[in-house]
């Protein structure tokens, strides 16, 4: 049986799910946003960025650019991790997280950008358009170039906000009276996205593997790949919305519809991924015979 029809159904379901989740997120901000004035503006901007990356991934997938979608998905994962990190933090710790995100990390980034601008400024004359831009990057009136803390403290802060460290910190955290389990599974897929972004040997191996598959196997592989991307998008956006609800200690406007949209996408995606796994059964059973 062709994977085309089930894949179309999955794509339609994922778009519907995103619409439902988007509306619930907007509703949460509208009803409860003023309850956390020190955190809400940051979360709004992060959710906006998450939504933009979501749309880019969906567009690339729909036009057959799954590998490029994976590269954008890396940024999507980064954004989702920061949303979860902030939402699941203890209320008393959130003001400090805001200071780290905007001020301490911000000044570190400004300082690093200014240092890199020095190299470009050596090439471009000061009176050229690009030269003026590089000069402005070093202007303390525009940017905070006084990075707070010593080198060790700056490295500690950057590590704390790195994707892998955030995921490690979230693993096992108590959420709603239960430990958060399974989130470390995203580290593997994030790693694959990173290989593609860095164009390293692992990325070249992925290209070669895809190019040498048989036609029948390739169809299952491509459908399973797209299914996994769409499922990741929906499940992580859904989870971020759930985290936002917890942050606000609020309620969704239509909880049943919210959970149903997620469940429908998951159910439609499972057969496509199962079909690919089944096509690989003989190979892996040959590797690990009983």
Secondary structure, DSSP 8 states (H G I E B T S, - for coil): --SHHHHHHHHHHHHHHHHHHHHHHHHHHHHHGGGGTTTHHHHHHHHHHHHHHHHHHHHHHHTT-HHHHHHHHHHHHHHHHHHHHHHTS-HHHHHHHHHIIIIIHHHHHHHHHHHHHHHHHTTS-TTSHHHHHHHHTT-TTTS-----S-HHHHHHHHHHTSHHHHHHHHTT-EETTEE--SGGGHHHHHHHHHHHHHT-HHHHHHHHHHHTS-HHHHHHHHHHHHHHHHHHHHHHHHHHHHHHHHHHT---S-HHHHHHHHHHHHHHHHHHHHHHHHHTHHHHHHHS--
